[in-house]
Amino acid sequence: MRGPKKAVGLALAALVLGALPATAGGDAAAGRKRAAACQACHGLDGLSKLPEAPNLAGQVEVYLVKALREYRDGTRSNAVMNVVAKDLTDADIDNLAAYYGGLQIEVLPPG
């Protein structure tokens, strides 16, 4: 992407990212306790145990907050996650996001 298209793309990205808070402000320790319900699919360590479930370790915290709130209100559709998220409070979501977002992962290039 060059010239005006690149400038528009960068401006749009800055606008979107600027509208998101840097963190959700949750309590990672409380999120770890709440994550016990998530571990069957996503693992307590945030590494998925099922091929259709994403890894959550190291995900961007604000992304996790947004996704969980969308599952809770039905904006985002997934048969399992809509049921799981429906009873989550805003504090639960912030705490889960803080926990999973705070997990450190290491990425290694293929050997």
N, CA, C and O atoms as a GROMACS GRO file, in nm:
protein
  444
    1MET      N    1   0.085  -0.117   0.000
    1MET     CA    2   0.000   0.000   0.000
    1MET      C    3   0.090   0.123   0.000
    1MET      O    4   0.182   0.133   0.081
    2ARG      N    5   0.063   0.215  -0.090
    2ARG     CA    6   0.145   0.335  -0.103
    2ARG      C    7   0.058   0.460  -0.106
    2ARG      O    8  -0.062   0.453  -0.132
    3GLY      N    9   0.122   0.572  -0.080
    3GLY     CA   10   0.059   0.702  -0.096
    3GLY      C   11  -0.067   0.722  -0.016
    3GLY      O   12  -0.072   0.688   0.102
    4PRO      N   13  -0.171   0.779  -0.081
    4PRO     CA   14  -0.294   0.814  -0.010
    4PRO      C   15  -0.364   0.694   0.054
    4PRO      O   16  -0.422   0.706   0.162
    5LYS      N   17  -0.359   0.578  -0.012
    5LYS     CA   18  -0.424   0.460   0.045
    5LYS      C   19  -0.359   0.420   0.177
    5LYS      O   20  -0.427   0.385   0.273
    6LYS      N   21  -0.226   0.427   0.181
    6LYS     CA   22  -0.155   0.394   0.304
    6LYS      C   23  -0.189   0.494   0.413
    6LYS      O   24  -0.210   0.455   0.528
    7ALA      N   25  -0.194   0.622   0.380
    7ALA     CA   26  -0.226   0.725   0.479
    7ALA      C   27  -0.366   0.706   0.534
    7ALA      O   28  -0.388   0.719   0.655
    8VAL      N   29  -0.462   0.674   0.448
    8VAL     CA   30  -0.599   0.650   0.493
    8VAL      C   31  -0.604   0.527   0.584
    8VAL      O   32  -0.672   0.528   0.687
    9GLY      N   33  -0.533   0.421   0.545
    9GLY     CA   34  -0.530   0.300   0.626
    9GLY      C   35  -0.470   0.324   0.763
    9GLY      O   36  -0.522   0.276   0.864
   10LEU      N   37  -0.361   0.400   0.767
   10LEU     CA   38  -0.297   0.432   0.895
   10LEU      C   39  -0.386   0.521   0.980
   10LEU      O   40  -0.394   0.503   1.102
   11ALA      N   41  -0.452   0.616   0.919
   11ALA     CA   42  -0.543   0.704   0.993
   11ALA      C   43  -0.660   0.626   1.051
   11ALA      O   44  -0.700   0.649   1.165
   12LEU      N   45  -0.715   0.534   0.973
   12LEU     CA   46  -0.826   0.452   1.020
   12LEU      C   47  -0.781   0.363   1.136
   12LEU      O   48  -0.852   0.352   1.236
   13ALA      N   49  -0.665   0.301   1.124
   13ALA     CA   50  -0.613   0.217   1.232
   13ALA      C   51  -0.591   0.299   1.359
   13ALA      O   52  -0.625   0.253   1.468
   14ALA      N   53  -0.536   0.419   1.346
   14ALA     CA   54  -0.514   0.504   1.462
   14ALA      C   55  -0.646   0.543   1.528
   14ALA      O   56  -0.656   0.548   1.650
   15LEU      N   57  -0.747   0.571   1.446
   15LEU     CA   58  -0.878   0.608   1.499
   15LEU      C   59  -0.939   0.492   1.577
   15LEU      O   60  -0.989   0.512   1.688
   16VAL      N   61  -0.935   0.374   1.520
   16VAL     CA   62  -0.992   0.256   1.587
   16VAL      C   63  -0.915   0.224   1.714
   16VAL      O   64  -0.976   0.204   1.819
   17LEU      N   65  -0.784   0.218   1.706
   17LEU     CA   66  -0.703   0.185   1.823
   17LEU      C   67  -0.710   0.293   1.929
   17LEU      O   68  -0.706   0.263   2.048
   18GLY      N   69  -0.722   0.417   1.887
   18GLY     CA   70  -0.732   0.526   1.983
   18GLY      C   71  -0.863   0.524   2.061
   18GLY      O   72  -0.870   0.580   2.170
   19ALA      N   73  -0.964   0.461   2.006
   19ALA     CA   74  -1.093   0.453   2.074
   19ALA      C   75  -1.097   0.343   2.179
   19ALA      O   76  -1.190   0.338   2.260
   20LEU      N   77  -0.997   0.255   2.179
   20LEU     CA   78  -0.994   0.145   2.274
   20LEU      C   79  -0.904   0.180   2.392
   20LEU      O   80  -0.798   0.240   2.373
   21PRO      N   81  -0.946   0.145   2.513
   21PRO     CA   82  -0.858   0.167   2.628
   21PRO      C   83  -0.738   0.074   2.619
   21PRO      O   84  -0.747  -0.033   2.558
   22ALA      N   85  -0.627   0.113   2.680
   22ALA     CA   86  -0.505   0.031   2.676
   22ALA      C   87  -0.524  -0.101   2.749
   22ALA      O   88  -0.471  -0.203   2.706
   23THR      N   89  -0.599  -0.099   2.858
   23THR     CA   90  -0.628  -0.221   2.933
   23THR      C   91  -0.772  -0.216   2.980
   23THR      O   92  -0.835  -0.110   2.981
   24ALA      N   93  -0.822  -0.330   3.019
   24ALA     CA   94  -0.958  -0.337   3.070
   24ALA      C   95  -0.963  -0.304   3.218
   24ALA      O   96  -1.070  -0.272   3.271
   25GLY      N   97  -0.850  -0.311   3.286
   25GLY     CA   98  -0.845  -0.277   3.427
   25GLY      C   99  -0.895  -0.386   3.519
   25GLY      O  100  -0.934  -0.358   3.633
   26GLY      N  101  -0.894  -0.508   3.472
   26GLY     CA  102  -0.942  -0.619   3.554
   26GLY      C  103  -0.837  -0.670   3.652
   26GLY      O  104  -0.722  -0.626   3.651
   27ASP      N  105  -0.879  -0.762   3.735
   27ASP     CA  106  -0.796  -0.825   3.836
   27ASP      C  107  -0.757  -0.964   3.785
   27ASP      O  108  -0.840  -1.054   3.780
   28ALA      N  109  -0.631  -0.979   3.748
   28ALA     CA  110  -0.584  -1.106   3.690
   28ALA      C  111  -0.598  -1.223   3.787
   28ALA      O  112  -0.629  -1.334   3.744
   29ALA      N  113  -0.577  -1.200   3.916
   29ALA     CA  114  -0.590  -1.309   4.014
   29ALA      C  115  -0.735  -1.358   4.021
   29ALA      O  116  -0.760  -1.478   4.027
   30ALA      N  117  -0.830  -1.265   4.020
   30ALA     CA  118  -0.971  -1.303   4.018
   30ALA      C  119  -1.006  -1.371   3.886
   30ALA      O  120  -1.085  -1.465   3.883
   31GLY      N  121  -0.946  -1.324   3.777
   31GLY     CA  122  -0.968  -1.385   3.647
   31GLY      C  123  -0.918  -1.528   3.641
   31GLY      O  124  -0.979  -1.614   3.578
   32ARG      N  125  -0.805  -1.554   3.708
   32ARG     CA  126  -0.751  -1.691   3.712
   32ARG      C  127  -0.849  -1.786   3.778
   32ARG      O  128  -0.870  -1.898   3.733
   33LYS      N  129  -0.911  -1.740   3.887
   33LYS     CA  130  -1.011  -1.823   3.956
   33LYS      C  131  -1.132  -1.846   3.867
   33LYS      O  132  -1.184  -1.958   3.860
   34ARG      N  133  -1.177  -1.741   3.798
   34ARG     CA  134  -1.295  -1.751   3.711
   34ARG      C  135  -1.265  -1.836   3.587
   34ARG      O  136  -1.357  -1.893   3.528
   35ALA      N  137  -1.139  -1.843   3.548
   35ALA     CA  138  -1.099  -1.916   3.427
   35ALA      C  139  -1.114  -2.067   3.441
   35ALA      O  140  -1.104  -2.139   3.341
   36ALA      N  141  -1.138  -2.116   3.561
   36ALA     CA  142  -1.158  -2.260   3.579
   36ALA      C  143  -1.270  -2.310   3.488
   36ALA      O  144  -1.265  -2.423   3.440
   37ALA      N  145  -1.372  -2.227   3.466
   37ALA     CA  146  -1.484  -2.266   3.380
   37ALA      C  147  -1.444  -2.268   3.233
   37ALA      O  148  -1.515  -2.327   3.151
   38CYS      N  149  -1.333  -2.205   3.198
   38CYS     CA  150  -1.289  -2.192   3.059
   38CYS      C  151  -1.189  -2.302   3.020
   38CYS      O  152  -1.166  -2.328   2.902
   39GLN      N  153  -1.130  -2.365   3.121
   39GLN     CA  154  -1.015  -2.451   3.093
   39GLN      C  155  -1.047  -2.576   3.012
   39GLN      O  156  -0.957  -2.631   2.948
   40ALA      N  157  -1.170  -2.623   3.012
   40ALA     CA  158  -1.202  -2.743   2.933
   40ALA      C  159  -1.172  -2.722   2.785
   40ALA      O  160  -1.127  -2.813   2.716
   41CYS      N  161  -1.196  -2.601   2.737
   41CYS     CA  162  -1.172  -2.571   2.595
   41CYS      C  163  -1.043  -2.491   2.573
   41CYS      O  164  -0.966  -2.520   2.482
   42HIS      N  165  -1.021  -2.390   2.658
   42HIS     CA  166  -0.911  -2.296   2.636
   42HIS      C  167  -0.789  -2.325   2.723
   42HIS      O  168  -0.684  -2.264   2.703
   43GLY      N  169  -0.801  -2.416   2.817
   43GLY     CA  170  -0.692  -2.448   2.907
   43GLY      C  171  -0.670  -2.339   3.010
   43GLY      O  172  -0.686  -2.221   2.979
   44LEU      N  173  -0.636  -2.376   3.133
   44LEU     CA  174  -0.609  -2.276   3.236
   44LEU      C  175  -0.488  -2.192   3.199
   44LEU      O  176  -0.474  -2.078   3.242
   45ASP      N  177  -0.400  -2.252   3.118
   45ASP     CA  178  -0.281  -2.180   3.071
   45ASP      C  179  -0.309  -2.098   2.946
   45ASP      O  180  -0.219  -2.033   2.892
   46GLY      N  181  -0.436  -2.100   2.899
   46GLY     CA  182  -0.473  -2.021   2.782
   46GLY      C  183  -0.440  -2.086   2.650
   46GLY      O  184  -0.460  -2.026   2.544
   47LEU      N  185  -0.390  -2.208   2.655
   47LEU     CA  186  -0.358  -2.281   2.532
   47LEU      C  187  -0.468  -2.382   2.507
   47LEU      O  188  -0.493  -2.472   2.588
   48SER      N  189  -0.533  -2.367   2.394
   48SER     CA  190  -0.652  -2.443   2.361
   48SER      C  191  -0.632  -2.593   2.368
   48SER      O  192  -0.528  -2.646   2.329
   49LYS      N  193  -0.733  -2.660   2.418
   49LYS     CA  194  -0.733  -2.806   2.423
   49LYS      C  195  -0.814  -2.866   2.308
   49LYS      O  196  -0.810  -2.987   2.285
   50LEU      N  197  -0.887  -2.782   2.237
   50LEU     CA  198  -0.971  -2.826   2.126
   50LEU      C  199  -0.934  -2.749   2.000
   50LEU      O  200  -0.907  -2.630   2.007
   51PRO      N  201  -0.933  -2.816   1.886
   51PRO     CA  202  -0.892  -2.746   1.762
   51PRO      C  203  -0.984  -2.631   1.723
   51PRO      O  204  -0.939  -2.538   1.655
   52GLU      N  205  -1.110  -2.633   1.763
   52GLU     CA  206  -1.202  -2.526   1.725
   52GLU      C  207  -1.205  -2.410   1.825
   52GLU      O  208  -1.273  -2.310   1.802
   53ALA      N  209  -1.133  -2.423   1.935
   53ALA     CA  210  -1.127  -2.316   2.036
   53ALA      C  211  -0.995  -2.241   2.024
   53ALA      O  212  -0.889  -2.304   2.015
   54PRO      N  213  -0.999  -2.110   2.024
   54PRO     CA  214  -0.874  -2.033   2.009
   54PRO      C  215  -0.790  -2.032   2.136
   54PRO      O  216  -0.840  -2.050   2.247
   55ASN      N  217  -0.661  -2.011   2.117
   55ASN     CA  218  -0.572  -1.986   2.230
   55ASN      C  219  -0.604  -1.847   2.284
   55ASN      O  220  -0.627  -1.754   2.206
   56LEU      N  221  -0.606  -1.833   2.415
   56LEU     CA  222  -0.634  -1.703   2.476
   56LEU      C  223  -0.512  -1.641   2.539
   56LEU      O  224  -0.509  -1.520   2.562
   57ALA      N  225  -0.410  -1.720   2.568
   57ALA     CA  226  -0.288  -1.669   2.632
   57ALA      C  227  -0.226  -1.560   2.545
   57ALA      O  228  -0.202  -1.579   2.426
   58GLY      N  229  -0.199  -1.448   2.608
   58GLY     CA  230  -0.130  -1.340   2.540
   58GLY      C  231  -0.215  -1.259   2.444
   58GLY      O  232  -0.164  -1.169   2.377
   59GLN      N  233  -0.346  -1.289   2.437
   59GLN     CA  234  -0.434  -1.208   2.351
   59GLN      C  235  -0.440  -1.066   2.407
   59GLN      O  236  -0.419  -1.045   2.526
   60VAL      N  237  -0.469  -0.972   2.323
   60VAL     CA  238  -0.483  -0.833   2.365
   60VAL      C  239  -0.606  -0.822   2.457
   60VAL      O  240  -0.715  -0.867   2.423
   61GLU      N  241  -0.583  -0.763   2.572
   61GLU     CA  242  -0.686  -0.757   2.676
   61GLU      C  243  -0.816  -0.690   2.628
   61GLU      O  244  -0.925  -0.741   2.654
   62VAL      N  245  -0.804  -0.579   2.559
   62VAL     CA  246  -0.925  -0.509   2.513
   62VAL      C  247  -1.000  -0.590   2.407
   62VAL      O  248  -1.123  -0.581   2.397
   63TYR      N  249  -0.928  -0.670   2.330
   63TYR     CA  250  -0.994  -0.758   2.233
   63TYR      C  251  -1.077  -0.863   2.307
   63TYR      O  252  -1.191  -0.890   2.269
   64LEU      N  253  -1.019  -0.922   2.413
   64LEU     CA  254  -1.092  -1.023   2.489
   64LEU      C  255  -1.216  -0.964   2.554
   64LEU      O  256  -1.321  -1.028   2.556
   65VAL      N  257  -1.206  -0.843   2.607
   65VAL     CA  258  -1.322  -0.777   2.667
   65VAL      C  259  -1.431  -0.758   2.561
   65VAL      O  260  -1.547  -0.791   2.584
   66LYS      N  261  -1.392  -0.706   2.447
   66LYS     CA  262  -1.488  -0.681   2.339
   66LYS      C  263  -1.555  -0.811   2.294
   66LYS      O  264  -1.677  -0.817   2.278
   67ALA      N  265  -1.475  -0.914   2.273
   67ALA     CA  266  -1.529  -1.042   2.226
   67ALA      C  267  -1.626  -1.102   2.328
   67ALA      O  268  -1.734  -1.147   2.291
   68LEU      N  269  -1.588  -1.104   2.455
   68LEU     CA  270  -1.675  -1.162   2.557
   68LEU      C  271  -1.805  -1.084   2.572
   68LEU      O  272  -1.912  -1.143   2.590
   69ARG      N  273  -1.797  -0.953   2.566
   69ARG     CA  274  -1.920  -0.873   2.575
   69ARG      C  275  -2.010  -0.898   2.454
   69ARG      O  276  -2.132  -0.900   2.467
   70GLU      N  277  -1.950  -0.915   2.338
   70GLU     CA  278  -2.029  -0.944   2.218
   70GLU      C  279  -2.092  -1.083   2.224
   70GLU      O  280  -2.204  -1.102   2.178
   71TYR      N  281  -2.021  -1.180   2.280
   71TYR     CA  282  -2.082  -1.313   2.300
   71TYR      C  283  -2.197  -1.302   2.399
   71TYR      O  284  -2.302  -1.363   2.380
   72ARG      N  285  -2.177  -1.224   2.505
   72ARG     CA  286  -2.280  -1.210   2.609
   72ARG      C  287  -2.406  -1.146   2.554
   72ARG      O  288  -2.516  -1.191   2.585
   73ASP      N  289  -2.391  -1.041   2.473
   73ASP     CA  290  -2.511  -0.972   2.423
   73ASP      C  291  -2.563  -1.028   2.291
   73ASP      O  292  -2.664  -0.979   2.240
   74GLY      N  293  -2.496  -1.128   2.236
   74GLY     CA  294  -2.543  -1.193   2.114
   74GLY      C  295  -2.497  -1.128   1.985
   74GLY      O  296  -2.533  -1.175   1.877
   75THR      N  297  -2.418  -1.021   1.993
   75THR     CA  298  -2.365  -0.956   1.874
   75THR      C  299  -2.274  -1.051   1.798
   75THR      O  300  -2.274  -1.054   1.675
   76ARG      N  301  -2.197  -1.129   1.872
   76ARG     CA  302  -2.109  -1.230   1.814
   76ARG      C  303  -2.173  -1.365   1.844
   76ARG      O  304  -2.220  -1.388   1.955
   77SER      N  305  -2.176  -1.453   1.745
   77SER     CA  306  -2.249  -1.577   1.760
   77SER      C  307  -2.158  -1.700   1.762
   77SER      O  308  -2.079  -1.723   1.670
   78ASN      N  309  -2.170  -1.776   1.870
   78ASN     CA  310  -2.107  -1.907   1.883
   78ASN      C  311  -2.191  -1.982   1.984
   78ASN      O  312  -2.213  -1.935   2.095
   79ALA      N  313  -2.240  -2.100   1.945
   79ALA     CA  314  -2.334  -2.174   2.030
   79ALA      C  315  -2.283  -2.194   2.172
   79ALA      O  316  -2.359  -2.179   2.267
   80VAL      N  317  -2.158  -2.227   2.187
   80VAL     CA  318  -2.102  -2.252   2.321
   80VAL      C  319  -2.076  -2.121   2.393
   80VAL      O  320  -2.118  -2.103   2.508
   81MET      N  321  -2.007  -2.028   2.328
   81MET     CA  322  -1.968  -1.905   2.394
   81MET      C  323  -2.086  -1.816   2.431
   81MET      O  324  -2.081  -1.747   2.533
   82ASN      N  325  -2.191  -1.816   2.353
   82ASN     CA  326  -2.309  -1.736   2.388
   82ASN      C  327  -2.371  -1.785   2.519
   82ASN      O  328  -2.418  -1.705   2.600
   83VAL      N  329  -2.371  -1.917   2.540
   83VAL     CA  330  -2.424  -1.974   2.664
   83VAL      C  331  -2.328  -1.944   2.780
   83VAL      O  332  -2.372  -1.904   2.888
   84VAL      N  333  -2.199  -1.964   2.758
   84VAL     CA  334  -2.100  -1.943   2.863
   84VAL      C  335  -2.096  -1.797   2.907
   84VAL      O  336  -2.087  -1.769   3.026
   85ALA      N  337  -2.102  -1.705   2.813
   85ALA     CA  338  -2.084  -1.563   2.843
   85ALA      C  339  -2.209  -1.495   2.898
   85ALA      O  340  -2.199  -1.387   2.955
   86LYS      N  341  -2.325  -1.556   2.881
   86LYS     CA  342  -2.449  -1.487   2.917
   86LYS      C  343  -2.457  -1.447   3.064
   86LYS      O  344  -2.523  -1.348   3.097
   87ASP      N  345  -2.392  -1.521   3.152
   87ASP     CA  346  -2.398  -1.490   3.295
   87ASP      C  347  -2.275  -1.415   3.346
   87ASP      O  348  -2.264  -1.391   3.466
   88LEU      N  349  -2.183  -1.378   3.257
   88LEU     CA  350  -2.064  -1.305   3.299
   88LEU      C  351  -2.098  -1.159   3.327
   88LEU      O  352  -2.168  -1.095   3.248
   89THR      N  353  -2.049  -1.108   3.439
   89THR     CA  354  -2.065  -0.966   3.469
   89THR      C  355  -1.954  -0.890   3.397
   89THR      O  356  -1.860  -0.950   3.346
   90ASP      N  357  -1.965  -0.757   3.394
   90ASP     CA  358  -1.858  -0.676   3.337
   90ASP      C  359  -1.727  -0.700   3.412
   90ASP      O  360  -1.620  -0.706   3.352
   91ALA      N  361  -1.735  -0.714   3.545
   91ALA     CA  362  -1.615  -0.740   3.626
   91ALA      C  363  -1.556  -0.876   3.590
   91ALA      O  364  -1.434  -0.888   3.578
   92ASP      N  365  -1.640  -0.979   3.573
   92ASP     CA  366  -1.590  -1.112   3.533
   92ASP      C  367  -1.513  -1.101   3.402
   92ASP      O  368  -1.404  -1.156   3.388
   93ILE      N  369  -1.571  -1.031   3.306
   93ILE     CA  370  -1.510  -1.016   3.174
   93ILE      C  371  -1.377  -0.942   3.184
   93ILE      O  372  -1.277  -0.984   3.125
   94ASP      N  373  -1.375  -0.833   3.259
   94ASP     CA  374  -1.250  -0.757   3.277
   94ASP      C  375  -1.144  -0.843   3.344
   94ASP      O  376  -1.027  -0.838   3.306
   95ASN      N  377  -1.184  -0.922   3.443
   95ASN     CA  378  -1.089  -1.007   3.515
   95ASN      C  379  -1.035  -1.119   3.427
   95ASN      O  380  -0.915  -1.146   3.429
   96LEU      N  381  -1.122  -1.184   3.351
   96LEU     CA  382  -1.078  -1.289   3.259
   96LEU      C  383  -0.982  -1.232   3.155
   96LEU      O  384  -0.881  -1.294   3.123
   97ALA      N  385  -1.015  -1.115   3.102
   97ALA     CA  386  -0.929  -1.052   3.002
   97ALA      C  387  -0.794  -1.016   3.061
   97ALA      O  388  -0.691  -1.032   2.995
   98ALA      N  389  -0.793  -0.968   3.184
   98ALA     CA  390  -0.666  -0.935   3.250
   98ALA      C  391  -0.582  -1.060   3.271
   98ALA      O  392  -0.461  -1.057   3.253
   99TYR      N  393  -0.646  -1.170   3.310
   99TYR     CA  394  -0.573  -1.295   3.332
   99TYR      C  395  -0.516  -1.349   3.201
   99TYR      O  396  -0.395  -1.368   3.189
  100TYR      N  397  -0.603  -1.373   3.104
  100TYR     CA  398  -0.555  -1.433   2.979
  100TYR      C  399  -0.463  -1.338   2.902
  100TYR      O  400  -0.365  -1.382   2.841
  101GLY      N  401  -0.493  -1.209   2.904
  101GLY     CA  402  -0.408  -1.112   2.836
  101GLY      C  403  -0.271  -1.099   2.900
  101GLY      O  404  -0.174  -1.062   2.834
  102GLY      N  405  -0.263  -1.129   3.029
  102GLY     CA  406  -0.136  -1.119   3.101
  102GLY      C  407  -0.048  -1.242   3.093
  102GLY      O  408   0.067  -1.239   3.135
  103LEU      N  409  -0.102  -1.350   3.040
  103LEU     CA  410  -0.020  -1.472   3.026
  103LEU      C  411   0.087  -1.451   2.920
  103LEU      O  412   0.058  -1.402   2.811
  104GLN      N  413   0.206  -1.486   2.952
  104GLN     CA  414   0.318  -1.469   2.859
  104GLN      C  415   0.331  -1.595   2.773
  104GLN      O  416   0.324  -1.707   2.823
  105ILE      N  417   0.350  -1.575   2.645
  105ILE     CA  418   0.374  -1.687   2.554
  105ILE      C  419   0.504  -1.662   2.480
  105ILE      O  420   0.549  -1.548   2.467
  106GLU      N  421   0.562  -1.768   2.434
  106GLU     CA  422   0.686  -1.759   2.357
  106GLU      C  423   0.660  -1.816   2.219
  106GLU      O  424   0.607  -1.926   2.205
  107VAL      N  425   0.697  -1.740   2.119
  107VAL     CA  426   0.679  -1.784   1.982
  107VAL      C  427   0.817  -1.813   1.924
  107VAL      O  428   0.906  -1.727   1.927
  108LEU      N  429   0.833  -1.932   1.872
  108LEU     CA  430   0.960  -1.971   1.815
  108LEU      C  431   0.941  -2.000   1.666
  108LEU      O  432   0.843  -2.064   1.628
  109PRO      N  433   1.032  -1.955   1.582
  109PRO     CA  434   1.021  -1.986   1.439
  109PRO      C  435   1.048  -2.134   1.418
  109PRO      O  436   1.116  -2.198   1.498
  110PRO      N  437   0.993  -2.189   1.310
  110PRO     CA  438   1.016  -2.331   1.281
  110PRO      C  439   1.167  -2.358   1.273
  110PRO      O  440   1.244  -2.278   1.220
  111GLY      N  441   1.205  -2.470   1.326
  111GLY     CA  442   1.348  -2.505   1.333
  111GLY      C  443   1.395  -2.566   1.210
  111GLY      O  444   1.513  -2.602   1.200
   0.00000   0.00000   0.00000
